[in-house]
Amino acid sequence: MKNSITIKIASLLFLLFLSTAAFAQNPSEAPDDEDGPQAPINDYVVPMLLAGVILGYSFIKGKTKKA
């Protein structure tokens, strides 16, 4: 039973990853005048990591209380 579910999930993932190439756009160079400023992603890395760790800990702690 578990083996058939694994095969179904693996085949579904294979088809999903195979179909993503059909929706890809051809790469093209953007003109110099349309380039915008870069996003400040580095400013949010540490707070998002902390939020992820706290949420993960709270979810795991909540599951152990219910069990």
C-alpha positions as CSV (number, residue, x, y, z in Angstrom):
1,M,0.0,0.0,0.0
2,K,2.7,2.4,1.0
3,N,4.7,1.5,-2.1
4,S,1.9,2.4,-4.5
5,I,1.4,5.8,-2.8
6,T,5.1,6.5,-3.2
7,I,5.0,5.6,-6.9
8,K,2.0,7.8,-7.4
9,I,3.6,10.8,-5.7
10,A,6.9,10.3,-7.5
11,S,5.1,10.1,-10.9
12,L,3.1,13.2,-10.1
13,L,6.2,15.1,-9.1
14,F,7.9,14.0,-12.3
15,L,5.1,15.2,-14.4
16,L,4.9,18.5,-12.6
17,F,8.6,19.2,-13.0
18,L,8.4,18.1,-16.7
19,S,5.6,20.4,-17.4
20,T,7.3,23.5,-15.9
21,A,9.6,23.7,-19.0
22,A,6.6,24.2,-21.2
23,F,5.7,27.4,-19.4
24,A,9.2,28.9,-19.3
25,Q,9.8,32.1,-21.2
26,N,12.7,32.6,-23.6
27,P,15.5,34.6,-21.9
28,S,16.0,38.1,-23.2
29,E,18.2,40.9,-22.1
30,A,16.4,43.7,-20.5
31,P,17.2,47.2,-21.7
32,D,19.4,49.3,-19.5
33,D,16.7,52.0,-18.9
34,E,14.2,49.5,-17.5
35,D,16.4,48.1,-14.8
36,G,15.1,49.0,-11.3
37,P,16.9,49.1,-8.0
38,Q,17.8,45.8,-6.4
39,A,15.6,44.6,-3.6
40,P,17.0,44.8,-0.1
41,I,16.6,41.0,0.6
42,N,19.5,40.9,3.0
43,D,17.7,43.1,5.5
44,Y,15.0,40.5,6.0
45,V,17.0,37.2,6.2
46,V,17.7,37.2,9.9
47,P,14.1,38.1,11.1
48,M,12.6,35.6,8.7
49,L,14.9,32.8,9.9
50,L,14.1,33.6,13.5
51,A,10.4,33.6,12.7
52,G,10.7,30.3,11.0
53,V,12.6,28.7,14.0
54,I,10.0,30.1,16.5
55,L,7.0,28.9,14.4
56,G,8.6,25.5,13.8
57,Y,9.3,25.1,17.5
58,S,5.8,26.1,18.5
59,F,4.3,23.6,15.9
60,I,6.4,20.8,17.1
61,K,5.7,21.6,20.8
62,G,1.9,21.8,20.0
63,K,2.0,18.3,18.4
64,T,3.8,16.7,21.3
65,K,1.1,18.1,23.7
66,K,-1.7,16.7,21.7
67,A,-0.1,13.2,21.4
